[in-house]
Amino acid sequence: MIAEFDEYAPAYAELLQDPLRDQFAADPNFFHERKWMVIRDFFARHNLNISTSTWLDVGCGQGQLLNVAKGNFARAVGCDPSAAMIQSSPLAEVHHQPSDVELPFPSNSFDFVSAVCVYHHVHGELRTALTQSIRRVLRPGGVFCMIEHNPWNPVTQRIVKRCPVDRDAELLAASTARRLARESGFQILDTTNFLFLPEVLYRRAAWLEKALRHTPMGGQFAVFCRAEDAGE
Ligand SMILES: C[S@@+](CC[C@H](N)C(=O)[O-])C[C@H]1O[C@@H](n2cnc3c(N)ncnc32)[C@H](O)[C@@H]1O
């Protein structure tokens, strides 16, 4: 299967460059670090143990988030339908997805699954099918986290509109993410809004981002939900 991102993989970092994005954070790794902090804060708020948890990052791309956070988990694995994208992630354990909706793992394999900036590249019915596959590979009671660009944030809209990698992008609001999850048997636990402050301000006033967590105007949002047991 030729995946859309095979074409972007060789020059991925350059294709993401944008004056607004570069002003927001001089170091592109800042965006991955912030996502990890949002995930870590969620685990802490819900008294979940990271060090005993197994993690799958669906649509891991070049594996940057895995590389930032994998040492905190008992096991951390990625998968992606683009062979070219995962070839560029030598530091993490990554697997090729046979299709847009099939995940190459047995049922009930993971405690935690993330999908970061993936769903805006997945269209129509495939979104539901992918969410159901995520539900299948999660253990009962496991947690799914979807992180997406926030369509209500004008700066995000602008960056996405001119990014070559996002020419097929169909942004989804947090309410749509929550509906998708509910329809696939998840119970919504938490929505965190983040990326309000550019890196320089964030380093001085992280408390302000935390205070704005419930305000749906950040650059991105994270929806956390729990796989309900079959009997629930
Ligand atoms: C914008 S990149 C994000 C990569 C990575 N998650 C990150 O945050 O750096 C989108 C990724 O989603 C992958 N993708 C697209 N459709 C997918 C699908 N149906 N299932 C899983 N991954 C998919 C692409 O191949 C690509 O690597």
The ligand as an SDF file (V2000), in Angstrom:
LIG
                    3D

 27 29  0  0  0  0  0  0  0  0999 V2000
    0.7420   14.8500   10.8230 C   0  0  0  0  0  0  0  0  0  0  0  0
    1.4620   13.2600   10.9320 S   0  0  0  0  0  0  0  0  0  0  0  0
    1.6020   13.0830   12.7010 C   0  0  0  0  0  0  0  0  0  0  0  0
    2.6670   12.0890   13.0770 C   0  0  0  0  0  0  0  0  0  0  0  0
    2.8920   11.9520   14.5850 C   0  0  0  0  0  0  0  0  0  0  0  0
    1.7290   11.4200   15.2450 N   0  0  0  0  0  0  0  0  0  0  0  0
    3.3050   13.2770   15.1830 C   0  0  0  0  0  0  0  0  0  0  0  0
    2.5310   13.8600   15.9500 O   0  0  0  0  0  0  0  0  0  0  0  0
    4.4220   13.7200   14.8960 O   0  0  0  0  0  0  0  0  0  0  0  0
    0.0950   12.2010   10.5740 C   0  0  0  0  0  0  0  0  0  0  0  0
    0.4770   10.7440   10.5870 C   0  0  0  0  0  0  0  0  0  0  0  0
   -0.7400    9.9860   10.5590 O   0  0  0  0  0  0  0  0  0  0  0  0
   -0.5200    8.8750    9.7410 C   0  0  0  0  0  0  0  0  0  0  0  0
   -1.8350    8.3570    9.3070 N   0  0  0  0  0  0  0  0  0  0  0  0
   -2.6180    8.7730    8.2950 C   0  0  0  0  0  0  0  0  0  0  0  0
   -3.7320    8.0160    8.2240 N   0  0  0  0  0  0  0  0  0  0  0  0
   -3.6330    7.1100    9.2410 C   0  0  0  0  0  0  0  0  0  0  0  0
   -4.4630    6.0430    9.6950 C   0  0  0  0  0  0  0  0  0  0  0  0
   -5.6100    5.7450    9.1030 N   0  0  0  0  0  0  0  0  0  0  0  0
   -4.0650    5.3250   10.7610 N   0  0  0  0  0  0  0  0  0  0  0  0
   -2.8910    5.6200   11.3950 C   0  0  0  0  0  0  0  0  0  0  0  0
   -2.0690    6.6030   10.9920 N   0  0  0  0  0  0  0  0  0  0  0  0
   -2.4360    7.3380    9.9350 C   0  0  0  0  0  0  0  0  0  0  0  0
    0.3410    9.4010    8.6160 C   0  0  0  0  0  0  0  0  0  0  0  0
    0.9940    8.3620    7.8890 O   0  0  0  0  0  0  0  0  0  0  0  0
    1.2920   10.2940    9.3780 C   0  0  0  0  0  0  0  0  0  0  0  0
    2.4550    9.6390    9.7800 O   0  0  0  0  0  0  0  0  0  0  0  0
  1  2  1  0
  2  3  1  0
  2 10  1  0
  3  4  1  0
  4  5  1  0
  5  6  1  0
  5  7  1  0
  7  8  2  0
  7  9  1  0
 10 11  1  0
 11 12  1  0
 11 26  1  0
 12 13  1  0
 13 14  1  0
 13 24  1  0
 14 15  1  0
 14 23  1  0
 15 16  2  0
 16 17  1  0
 17 18  1  0
 17 23  2  0
 18 19  1  0
 18 20  2  0
 20 21  1  0
 21 22  2  0
 22 23  1  0
 24 25  1  0
 24 26  1  0
 26 27  1  0
M  CHG  2   2   1   9  -1
M  END
$$$$
